[in-house]
Amino acid sequence: MVWFRNKKNRQVRKGRRIFLNLGGGAARGFAHIGVLSCLREAGIPFDEIIGVSMGAIVGSVYALNPDVEYTRERIVSLALSKKFQESPIGTWTRRANENQRSFFDRAKNLYTNTNMVKRFFLSPGILEEKQINDVLYPYIPDIAIGTTRIPFYIVAVDLGAGKTRIFQGKDRLRDAVIASASMPMVFPPRHIDGRYYADGGVLDKIGIDAAEELGAEFILAVDVSDEKLPDAKLRSGMDVMLRTEEIASLYRREQQLKRADIVIQPIQGNIHWADYSKYRELIDMGYEGTRERLDEIQDKLHLLTWRRRFFLGGFSVRRNKLRRLLQNG
């Protein structure tokens, strides 16, 4: 395996570099399972996976055991587990309707039904670390990321440095996945090696920056964001603040996605980030959204293969000619 230095002077591998990027989106990340199913069914190759937030959870399970049905069973089992269903996130959509309530209405409702509002305002997140561990530990093993069967990378945001970090190699899979999925205000930041990390989607929701930093030759990006900004009424200053962050996030995402070779956006309509009850529908959306792009994906990958053969073949011819000239004196 050959190594080279990229623009940021990081050492990365050079070789087969087709990346599958699984972006964040909480419950909407179930669509990743449908995407994986369609890609495998169609024989679409990818060499490495980048996971962000929910994409890190789904991607970690698949990278460990590249079997779509196994991944589906594990992720669905997680969402239907008693620990998850009894958590504030598992009950959120049963208690709130985002199109009808302001932020403070939802917070009040959360307090009435879960007694979590004090934690929401006075603690790093709605969930306690123990609740997160109880839900995720049975599904994400504490192993080195570099031991996965498919090369896997995880993106999280270093809250102290104000920039992303790519977890890989000897970094611990479980800690990195939870760090990447630590949605602000919901999860507390994850403490790793003396630093605090939050959701990678804050800066790099689909992992495009990370893929380029790692030397990707081809980026197949899966964006499971809502189809459009939600239509919720802006009734408070907090509502306005959250909307401005949604707009900023949308702008960053659109700029980053321009640099991907293929973008799959399978979500139809707006689905609440915590509506895990729609997992079947979301998996189907992922499959159908990918199936509609198969011809384009295959054409672009065929062109990539042709370029490789042309340039590598030309190099081999020139090298052989030079060798013969040297041998003949």
C-alpha positions, 0 to 999 in steps of 0.5 A, a space after each residue: 500500500 502506497 502512502 502520500 501527503 495531502 494538502 493538510 500534511 496528513 498521511 493517508 492511503 493511496 489505492 482504491 478510494 471509492 467512499 460511501 458517506 453516510 450522513 446524519 439525520 437521527 431517525 431518518 438514518 434508517 434510510 441508510 439501510 435501504 441504500 446499502 441494500 440497493 447498492 449491494 443488490 446492484 453490485 455497486 462497489 465501495 471500498 471505505 465508509 465514512 459515518 456521521 451521527 446516525 450514519 456512524 451508528 448504521 455504518 459501524 454495524 455494517 462495517 463490522 459485518 457487511 451483511 444488510 439483513 444483519 444490519 437491519 436487524 441490529 438497528 431496528 432492534 436498537 430502536 425497538 429496545 425497551 431502554 430506547 423506547 423508555 428514553 426521552 428520545 423514544 417518547 418525543 414524537 409521541 408527546 409533541 407535534 413540531 408543526 403545531 408547537 413552539 420550542 417552549 411548548 415542546 419543552 413544557 410538554 417534555 417536562 410534563 411527560 418525562 420530567 426532563 426540562 431541568 436537565 434540558 436547560 441546566 445540564 449538557 443534554 436531555 439524556 444522561 450518559 448512563 442512558 446513552 450507554 445503556 442503549 448503545 453499548 449492546 450494539 456497538 462493541 468497544 474495539 479499535 476502528 481499524 478492526 472493522 471488515 470494511 475500512 471505516 471512519 467517523 466524524 465528530 466535532 472537537 468542541 474545544 478546538 472548534 473543528 472536526 476530528 476523523 476517528 480511525 485506526 486505533 481509536 475506539 469504535 464505541 466512543 467515536 460513534 457516540 461522540 459523532 451521534 452526540 446531538 447538541 442539547 440532546 446528548 451530552 458531549 462525549 469525553 475522549 482523551 481529555 477532550 469533549 466531542 459532539 455531533 459531526 454533523 455540526 460542521 460536516 454533516 455528510 463527511 465530505 470534508 473528511 473524505 477529501 482529507 482522506 484522499 477520496 477518489 470518488 465520493 458517493 454521498 447519502 444525505 438523509 436530511 429533510 426534503 425542505 426546511 420544516 414549516 413550524 411557526 416561529 413563536 419565540 426567540 428560541 424558535 428563531 435561533 433554531 431556524 437560523 441554525 437550520 438555515 446555516 446548516 442547510 447552506 453548509 450542506 449544500 456547499 459540501 454536497 457540490 463536491 461529491 460525485 454522486 448524491 443520494 437524497 432519498 427522504 420524501 417530505 419532512 420526517 421528524 428526526 425523532 420519529 423512529 416509528 417510521 423505520 420501515 418507511 424510511 428503509 424503503 425510501 433509502 432503497 427506492 431513492 438509490 434505485 432511481 440513481 443506479 444508472 447514473 452511479 454505474 455510468 460514473 463508476 464505469 468512467 472512473 474505471 476507464 480512466 484508471 485503466 487508461 492512465 495506469 495502462 499508459 504508465 505501464 507501457 512507458 515504464 516497460 519501454 524505458 526498461 527495455 531501453 536501459 537493458 539494450 544499453 
